[in-house]
Amino acid sequence: MENALNQRLIHIRRQIHQQPELGYQEYKTAALVCQELDALAISYRAGVAKTGVIATLSKGTGPCVALRADMDALPIKEETGLEFTSQVDGKMHACGHDVHTTMLIGAAHLLKQKEFNGTVKFIFQPSEEGNYDDPERKSGGQRMVDANELEGVHYSLGLHVHPLLPVGKIAYKLGQALACANFFRITIHGKGGHAGAAPHLAIDAIFISSSVIQAVQSVITRYTNPMEPVVISFTKISGGVAPNIIADKVILEGTIRALDLTTYQQVKDKLETIAKGIAATFGATIEVDHLLDYPSVVNDKAVHKQLEPTLQTLFSKENVIETEAILGGEDFAFYSRKVPSMFYFLGARNSGQESYFLHHPRMIVDEACISYGAEFLSEAALSLLNKPIE
């Protein structure tokens, strides 16, 4: 990549990093994307899936390849000390989406100069991190797919920075690569009362919540295949008003993770069955709401095989690493279950100081990864445009 383009991309990344926006609020980010696309004379549609942008570059006739980047930030207060640190209190690009957006802009720059036959669709997606009170509880990726934005697309490709993997390396897992992910809320309605004089006249929502938490853990130990990775974590409890009053309401929140989609659905069902059974036992009522619901990311072996020469040319064979699946969630899953896809992790470790993983307030990305990512997206798209449609 030419140095001038690399420096421009770094400048763009820092602009986005300083103005982080949560899901479905990416107005400034989308405007900057549109500004860059205008400069390249690449046609696009804004306001897709609420705040997303989709650009299309066609040359001749041939397949259609979708390249996807997510744009949203996280509700985290930045503690990196960078000179271009977040200027929005309580919000930070702690998952590298500022870099993803920048790399896709870079790929557009590179592909604009290339000759090919087919269409490249650049998807700048909102709200990967969650549905942010979306009334339909859909993330940006799900909304894109449900709006038929992948109709006519033959292959899709996603890239995610990995702050613990050295720059110049790239990692992947074939098959189910990232977990099915669920955020749940369990609301327990009991009956308040005097905690000392008349506890027998109350229905203790706190006691019931402890029963739910312990019983639900049995789903993993007794109701799922021990060879299948599954996690249920309760991460938030809200309830109670005073030390002498039995709580009439408790809200539990948490997450479910599993690689296998069938196992995941069974775990969700069992959680509801246990919670409602406990409610009946103690005379309470319980509501179970699923606030977020992603399937697992499925990476396609044939797509990866097509990309192997490109990977080895850009990174060298020893720097292309096959890894184990992880129980992180990613709404690229909706793309991967619609069309043959690959999702890679790009090395972005900052070697100058201690490294932190994604979603940490001190997470830093080495900007040297930007040129690797932009070139890979560009060359991978060209390779997939040459893949016979199956």
N, C-alpha and C positions, 0 to 999 in steps of 0.2 A: 504494500500500500504506500502511495506517495505520502511524504511527510506532511505536506500541506493539508491533505484530507485527514490524516491522523490527528493533527493539531486541531482541526475544526471539530472533529468528533469529540475530542476531549473537552473542548469549550462547550459543546452542546450538552455533554453529560453533566458538566458542572452546573450549567444553568438549571437542568432538570433536578439535580440533587439539591440545589438551594431552595427549590420551590416544590417540595413534596406534596402530593395530593392523594387523599384516600380514594377508595373505590367509588366509581360513579361521580367523582368530583374532579376528574383530571382535565379541567378546562384549559389551564395554561399549558399543560404538557401537550394536549391535543393541538392547541393553536401553534405551538412551536413545531410539531410534526408537520402540520399543514404548511407552515412557512417554508420548511425545507423541501417539501414535495413540490410546492409552487416554483421554487428556484430550479428544481430539476425538470419542471414541465411534465410531471407524472400525475395523471388524473387520479382523483380520490373522491371518497364520500366521507363526510364527517357526521358525527352524531349517530354512528352505528352502535347498536347495543348500548344506547344512551350516550356515552361519551367517547366511543371508540372511533378509529379512523381506518378505512380500508382503501389502499391504493392498488392500482392495477397497471402492470406494464406488459404489453403484448407486442410480440414481434413474430410475424408469420403465423403459421398454424401448428398446433401441437398440444401436448398435455398442459395441465395447469398445476402449478406447485404453490402451496401456501406456506409462507414464512410468518411465524407468529412471535410477537413480543408483547409482554404485559407492561402496563404503565403506572400502576398504583403503588402507593407507599404504605407505610404502617403507622399506627398510632403509638410511636415510640419517641422518646426524647433523645436526640442525638448526643453522644458523648465522645465523638471521635477527635475533636479538636482540629479538624481539617480547616484550611483557610476558606474553603467553599462549603462550610457546614450548613445544615438546614437553617433557613431563616424563618421557618414556621414552627413555633413552639409546640412540642408534643407530637410532631410528625417527622418521619425520617424514611429515607430509602434504605432500609435495613435488610432488604432482600435482593438488592441489585437490579430492580426493575428499571432504574434510570440508565443502567448500563445496557440492559436488554433493548430498550427503546433506541438508544444511541447506535448499537450494533446493527439494528434493522435499518435505520437511516443510512448507515454506512453501506450496507448491502445494496440499498436502492441506488446510491451513488455509483457503486461498482457495476451493477447490472445495467444501469443506463448506458454504459459505454460498451457493453458486450453484445455480441451477435448470438442470437439463439432463435429457435422456433418453438413458440408456445407462449404461455402466460405465467407471470409470477404475480401472486397476490400477496401484498404486504399487509398483515393484520396487526394493527396497533390496538391491543385489547385492553379494556378497562377491567378493574375489579377482580383480579385473580385471587387476592387474599381472602375474599369472603363476599357475601352478598350485601353487606352494609345497609340493612333495613330495606332492601328491595322487596316490594310487596309480594312478588312471586318467588322470593328466596332463591334467585338465580344469580350465579356468578357471571362475570363477563364472558368466560369461555362457553358456559352453557347457553347463555343468551345468544352468542354468535351462532352456535350450531343450531339452536332452535329456530333462529331467524333465517335458516337455510343459506347462511353465508359460505358454507362449504360445498354447496351444490356445484357440480362441475369441476371440483378440485380432485385431482388424482392422488396427490401425496401431500403430507404436511410435515413441517419440521419446526421443532422448538429447541431453544438453547437457554441454559440457566448457569449463571456464574456460580463457582464453588470456591469460597474464600479460604478453604483449607487445602486445596489442590494447587500445586505450583503452576504458574503461568507457562504456557507451552504444552500443557497436557490436556487431554479430553477424556471423559469417562462415560460409560454407558452400561445398561443392562438390558438384554433382550427379554421379550415376553413382558410379564407384569413387573414393571420397574419401580413405580411409586404407588403408595397405598391408596385404597379406598379410604376416604376421610369423611367423618361426620362430626358436627358439633351438636350436642343435645342439651335440652333444658327440661328438667323434671320439676314440676311444681306440686308440692304436697300441701293439701288443705286439710288442717285438723280442726281443733276447737280449743280456744284459749281458756285459761282458768287460773286459779290461785295455785302456785307451785308448792305451797306448804300446807295450807288448810284443806284444799279440796282437789288434789291432783287426779283423783278418781273420776271427777266430773268433766275432765278435759280429754282431748285427744292430742297427744304430744307430737307435733310435727317434727321437732328436733330428734326425738327418739326414733320416730319412723324413718327419718332421713338416714340415721346411722344404720338401721336395718337394711335399707335399700342399698347403701354403699357397700356393705359387706356381702350381701346376697348377690349383687351384680357381679362381683369378682368371681363367683362360682361359674359364670358363663365361660371364662377362659379355662379354668381348671377341670371342669366337668362336662362342658357342652360343646367344645370345639376340638378338632383334631390337634393333638399336641405337636404335630409336624407343621401346622399352619401358623405363621406369625400373626398374632392378634394382640391388640392393646386396648384396654378401657381405662381411661383416667378421669377421675373427678377432680376438677381444678378450681371450683368456686362454690362456696356455700353462703347463702344469705338468709337470715331469719332470726327472729327473737327481738324483744324490745326492752326487757328488764330482767334482773336476776330472780324476781319473785313472781314472774308471769310465764306460764307455759305458752310457748309459741304456737300460734294457730296457722302459721304459714312458713314454709321453707322452700327456697329455690336452689336446686343443685344444677350445676353446669359441668360439662366435660366433653370428652372427645372419644371416638372409637376409630381405630385403625386396623385394617386387615388387607392383605394382598389379594386374596381370592374373593371375587365378587359374590359368589354364592355363600361363602362363609360369613362375609360381611353382612349380608342381608339376614342371615340366621342370627347373628349376634344382635342386630338391631331389634329383630322380632322378640328374641329372648329377653332383652332388657325391658321391653314394654310388658311382656308377660309377667316377669318377676315383680316389677314396680306395681302393677295393678293388682297382683295377688297379695302383696304386702298391704296395699291400701284396703283391700277387702278384709284382711285379717284384723286390722286395727280400727276399722270403721272410718277411715279417711277417704278422701278422693285424691287421685293423682292424675296429672296431665303430663304427657310426654310429647315434647315438640322437637322436631329435627330442624335445626336452624341452618345447617349447611350439609350438603350431601354430594360428594364427588366419587365417581368410580375410580378404579385404579388406572394408571397410565399403562398402555400396552404398546411396547416397541416392536416393530415389524422386522423380522429377520431379513426379508428380501430387500427392504429399503436400506437397511444397514449395509448389506452386501454390496449394493449399488454404490454406496458412499465410501466404501473401504479405500479405493484408490485415492480419492480426494483427501480423506483423513490422513493417509500415510504420506501424501505429498506435503500437506500443510503442517503436520505435527510430527511426522516420522513414526514408524511402526511401534517403537518401544514406548511412545508417549500416548498411544491410543489404548486405554485401559478398560477392560471389562470388569465390572464390580458387582457386588451383591445389591439386591433391591433394598430400598429404604422405606421406612414407614412415614415419610413426609407425604403430604397431599399436594396435588397440582391439578388445576382445572384444564390443563392441556389434555387431561384424560378424555374430555368430551370430543376433542379433535381426533385423538388416537382411536376412539371407538367409532368414528364416522368414516375415516379414510386411513389407508396404510400410512404410518407415521413413525418418526424417530424423535426422541427427546434426549439431548446430551447435556452433560455437565462440563462446563468450560473452566479450566484452571484459572484462578484469579487471586491466589494468595499473595498478600503483601509481605514481602520478605524483610522489610525494614524494621518491623516491630512485631509484637505478639499478635497472633491471628485469632479472630473470633468467628464463630459460625453465623449463619444466617439468623436474622431476627434478634441480633444482639445490638445494644446501643453503641458499641464500639466497633462494629463490623466495618472493615475497610476493604475496598476492592482495588487491586493494582490495575491502573488504567492501561497498562501494556496489553491487557487481555482484549481490549476493544478491537484492535486491528485483527487479532486472530479470529474473533467472533464474526466481524463483518466479512472478512475474506471467506471464512468457512460457510456462512450463510449464502454468500454469492456463488461460490464454486459448487456447493451442494445443490443449490437450485438448478444450476446448469447441468449437473450430473443427472439429477432426477428427470429433467426435461428430455434426456436421452434414453431414459428407461422405458422399455416397451410396456404399454398399458396392459395389465392382465385382466 
